[in-house]
Amino acid sequence: MKAKNCLIFGGSGQIGSFLIRKLTKNNLKVTVVTRNIHQKGLKIKTQGNAGFIDIKEAKIFDEKKIEKLFSEADYCINLIGILYEKKSGNTFKNIHTIFPTLLSKLCKKYNLKRFIHISALGINDAVDSQYAISKLEGENNILTNFSRTTILRPSVVFSNSDNFSTQFMTLLRRLPVFPLYYSGKTRFMPLHATDLSNIIYHVLSNKIETQVIECVGPEILTFKEILQILLDLINKKRLLVPMPLSLAKFSAKFFQLLPKPLLTEDQLRLLKYDNVTSGKYKTNSDIGIPSKLFFKNEVKKYSFMWRDGGEFSTEKYQSKNLKEEN
């Protein structure tokens, strides 16, 4: 039997590396589209079983190149998303609305079996965020264009290659005082990239027809609780100080000027809203694939890179030193 072919956009990112391993391990062929095959190709090739990965180079709005790939695809998975805009054309509108709309039209034209699109949790409520508005508009267009669509709305996704836990551990290691936006009360349900990959595979392999699924981890943590967990894991003590909104807005104006912004005004607006299940849609637990990986347990596995002593600060070496002393 010919292996099913999954056409993946955004496969070189955090979620992509976990997903490619999951799919190829289960004998699904993947065709990964990347903007720069010379820069990303080697990394992608090492993510899964040899012979099950094909890499194609194309810019996201090179419609002729992209359309050719759909003629041989069974499924399409879109993982592409941005947290901040760039002047190069990487705007929320282009990435979250126009591009997914194009993919959904091609899915319909070539009669694909399933289109899975990764969106974001809580976008219905964040009415003053351009990020959320663009995500929601993209979702609406996709569902209008192609009925065999499943939209996954994950809470914050974490792993050893994320821009969440790793960035915060870097900042917490360097800064003696850390600001708490909105007093650190915003709630999240952190989801490990492994669990999200399992959900995607479950939707494909079990032919799940649900159109919108909220994907969350097994626990609810406030922003302050997340920071405290990270501080504990890297053995640091820092002052976590609530920041007045006026000062937070001023700092965001400055930070968003950096090449890789630490915080933007739009991200600050997003932080007002809890990133937890809404109760309006099915969750990953409802479709039979509950998350199993807890935030602290998983981050602990790679947090040693931010501790004094690095690898030698792990329990393995600490217990070894204790035995030698005794």
C-alpha positions in Angstrom: 0.0 0.0 0.0 1.3 3.4 -0.9 2.2 5.6 2.1 -0.1 8.6 2.6 1.6 11.9 1.9 1.4 14.8 4.4 2.3 18.2 2.9 3.6 20.3 5.8 4.2 24.0 5.9 6.3 25.3 8.7 8.0 21.9 9.3 11.4 23.4 10.3 10.0 25.0 13.5 9.5 23.8 17.0 6.3 21.8 16.4 7.5 20.6 13.0 10.4 18.6 14.3 8.2 16.7 16.8 5.5 16.1 14.2 7.8 14.8 11.5 9.2 12.2 13.9 5.7 11.2 14.9 4.3 10.9 11.3 7.3 9.1 9.8 7.5 6.7 12.7 4.0 5.7 11.8 4.8 5.1 8.1 3.4 8.4 6.8 5.4 10.2 4.1 6.0 13.9 4.7 6.7 16.6 2.1 8.1 19.6 4.0 8.0 23.0 2.3 10.8 25.5 3.4 11.9 28.9 2.2 15.6 28.0 2.3 16.5 24.3 1.7 20.2 25.0 2.1 19.6 26.5 5.6 16.9 24.2 6.8 17.2 21.0 4.8 19.8 19.1 6.9 17.9 19.7 10.1 14.6 18.6 8.5 16.2 15.4 7.1 17.4 14.3 10.5 13.9 14.6 12.1 12.4 11.3 10.8 12.9 8.0 9.2 15.1 7.9 6.0 13.0 7.6 2.9 9.9 9.1 4.4 10.9 12.8 4.1 10.9 14.9 1.0 11.9 18.6 1.1 10.7 21.2 -1.3 11.9 24.8 -1.5 9.2 27.5 -2.1 8.3 30.9 -0.7 4.8 30.9 0.8 3.3 33.0 -1.9 4.9 31.2 -4.8 1.5 29.8 -5.9 2.7 27.9 -8.9 5.3 25.9 -7.0 3.0 25.3 -4.1 0.1 24.2 -6.2 2.2 21.5 -7.9 2.8 19.9 -4.5 -0.9 19.5 -3.8 -1.4 17.1 -6.7 0.5 14.4 -4.9 -0.7 15.1 -1.3 -3.3 13.4 0.8 -3.2 15.7 3.8 -2.0 19.3 4.3 -0.8 20.6 7.7 -0.1 24.3 8.2 2.1 25.1 11.2 3.2 28.6 10.1 2.6 31.4 12.5 4.4 34.5 13.8 4.3 36.3 17.2 5.3 39.7 15.8 5.3 41.5 12.5 8.3 42.3 10.3 8.6 45.0 7.6 9.7 42.3 5.1 6.0 41.4 4.5 5.7 38.9 7.4 2.5 40.6 8.6 -0.2 39.0 10.7 -2.6 39.5 7.7 -0.3 37.8 5.2 0.7 34.9 7.5 -2.4 34.2 9.5 -5.2 35.1 7.0 -4.1 35.3 3.3 -1.7 32.3 3.3 -4.0 29.8 5.1 -6.9 30.9 2.8 -4.8 30.0 -0.2 -4.0 26.6 1.2 -7.6 25.8 1.9 -8.6 26.7 -1.7 -5.9 24.4 -3.0 -7.1 21.6 -0.6 -10.5 21.9 -2.2 -9.2 22.1 -5.7 -7.2 18.9 -5.3 -9.7 17.2 -3.1 -7.4 16.4 -0.1 -8.6 14.1 2.6 -7.9 16.6 5.4 -6.5 20.0 6.1 -5.1 20.6 9.6 -4.4 24.2 10.6 -2.7 25.3 13.8 -4.4 28.5 15.2 -4.3 29.8 18.8 -6.4 29.5 21.9 -8.4 32.4 23.2 -8.6 34.4 19.9 -12.3 34.9 20.2 -11.9 37.1 23.3 -8.9 39.1 22.3 -10.8 41.6 20.2 -8.1 44.3 20.5 -5.2 42.2 19.3 -4.2 42.2 15.6 -2.6 38.8 16.1 -5.9 37.3 17.3 -8.0 39.2 14.7 -5.8 37.8 11.8 -6.0 34.3 13.2 -9.8 34.4 13.6 -10.2 35.8 10.1 -8.0 33.1 8.7 -10.0 30.4 10.5 -13.3 31.7 9.1 -11.9 31.8 5.5 -10.6 28.2 5.8 -13.8 26.8 7.1 -15.7 28.5 4.3 -13.4 27.2 1.6 -12.8 23.6 2.7 -15.2 21.5 4.8 -12.7 18.8 5.6 -10.7 21.1 7.9 -9.7 20.6 11.5 -8.5 23.8 13.2 -6.4 23.1 16.3 -6.2 25.9 18.9 -3.3 25.2 21.3 -2.5 27.1 24.4 1.2 28.1 24.7 3.3 25.3 23.3 6.6 24.5 25.0 9.7 22.2 24.5 13.5 22.5 24.6 13.4 24.5 21.3 10.6 26.9 22.1 10.4 30.7 22.4 8.6 30.5 25.7 10.3 28.6 28.5 13.8 29.0 27.1 13.5 32.7 26.6 12.1 33.3 30.1 14.8 31.2 31.7 17.4 33.3 29.8 15.8 36.5 31.1 15.4 35.2 34.6 19.0 34.2 34.8 20.2 37.6 33.7 17.7 40.0 35.3 17.6 40.7 39.1 14.0 41.9 38.8 11.3 40.6 36.5 8.1 42.5 35.6 4.7 40.9 36.2 2.3 42.1 33.6 -1.3 42.2 34.8 0.1 41.1 38.2 1.0 37.8 36.7 -2.6 36.5 36.9 -3.1 35.5 33.3 -3.8 31.8 33.1 -2.3 29.3 30.7 -2.6 25.6 30.0 0.9 24.8 28.6 1.0 22.1 26.0 4.2 20.1 25.2 5.0 19.9 21.5 5.0 16.1 21.8 1.4 16.1 23.0 0.4 18.5 20.2 2.0 16.2 17.6 0.1 13.2 19.1 -3.1 15.2 18.7 -2.4 15.9 15.1 -1.6 12.3 14.3 -4.8 11.2 16.2 -6.9 13.5 14.1 -5.4 12.1 10.9 -5.4 8.4 11.8 -8.9 8.4 13.4 -10.5 10.6 10.8 -11.7 13.1 13.4 -14.4 15.3 11.8 -14.5 18.0 14.6 -13.7 21.3 12.9 -12.4 23.3 15.9 -10.5 21.6 18.8 -8.9 23.5 21.8 -5.6 21.8 22.6 -4.4 22.2 26.2 -2.0 20.7 28.7 -3.0 18.8 31.8 -2.8 21.8 34.2 -3.7 25.5 34.6 -0.8 27.8 35.6 -0.8 31.6 36.1 2.0 33.6 34.5 3.5 34.2 37.9 3.4 30.4 38.7 5.2 29.7 35.5 7.9 32.1 36.3 8.3 30.7 39.8 8.6 27.2 38.4 11.3 28.3 36.0 13.2 30.1 38.8 13.0 27.0 40.9 14.3 24.8 38.1 17.3 27.1 37.4 18.1 27.6 41.1 17.6 31.4 41.0 15.9 33.9 43.2 14.5 37.0 41.6 12.0 39.7 42.5 8.8 39.4 40.6 7.3 42.8 40.6 3.9 43.8 39.2 4.3 46.5 36.5 1.9 49.3 36.1 0.1 49.1 32.8 1.3 52.6 31.7 4.9 51.6 32.2 4.3 48.2 30.5 3.0 50.0 27.4 6.0 52.3 27.4 8.5 49.3 27.6 6.6 47.4 24.9 7.0 50.4 22.5 10.8 50.2 23.1 11.1 46.4 23.1 9.2 46.0 19.8 11.9 48.0 18.0 14.4 45.2 18.6 15.2 42.7 15.8 13.7 40.0 18.0 11.2 41.8 20.3 11.0 40.7 23.9 7.5 42.2 24.0 5.3 44.1 21.6 2.2 46.2 22.3 0.1 43.6 20.6 1.5 40.8 22.8 0.9 43.0 25.9 -2.8 43.3 24.9 -3.0 39.5 24.4 -1.7 39.0 28.0 -4.9 40.5 29.3 -6.8 37.4 28.3 -6.6 33.9 29.9 -5.2 31.2 27.6 -7.5 28.4 28.8 -10.4 26.4 27.4 -13.5 28.4 26.6 -16.1 25.6 27.0 -17.4 26.5 23.5 -15.5 23.8 21.6 -14.3 20.3 22.0 -10.9 19.8 23.6 -8.2 17.2 22.9 -9.5 15.2 25.9 -13.0 15.2 24.3 -11.7 13.5 21.2 -9.8 10.8 23.2 -6.3 12.2 23.4 -5.7 13.9 26.7 -2.3 15.6 27.3 0.1 13.7 29.6 3.2 15.9 29.9 3.3 18.4 32.8 5.2 21.7 32.5 7.6 21.4 35.4 8.5 17.8 34.7 9.3 18.4 31.1 11.2 21.7 31.5 13.3 20.1 34.2 14.8 17.8 31.5 16.5 20.8 29.8 16.6 23.5 32.4 20.1 22.6 33.5 21.4 24.6 30.5 20.4 27.7 32.4 21.8 26.7 35.8 25.2 27.6 37.2 27.4 24.5 36.3 25.2 23.5 33.4 25.2 19.7 33.0 27.2 19.2 36.2 24.3 20.8 38.2 22.0 17.8 37.3 20.9 15.2 39.9 23.1 12.7 38.1 26.3 14.5 39.0 25.0 15.8 42.4 24.3 12.3 43.6 27.6 11.1 42.3 29.5 13.8 44.2 27.6 13.0 47.4 28.6 9.3 47.1 32.2 10.3 46.6 32.1 12.6 49.7 30.7 9.8 51.8 
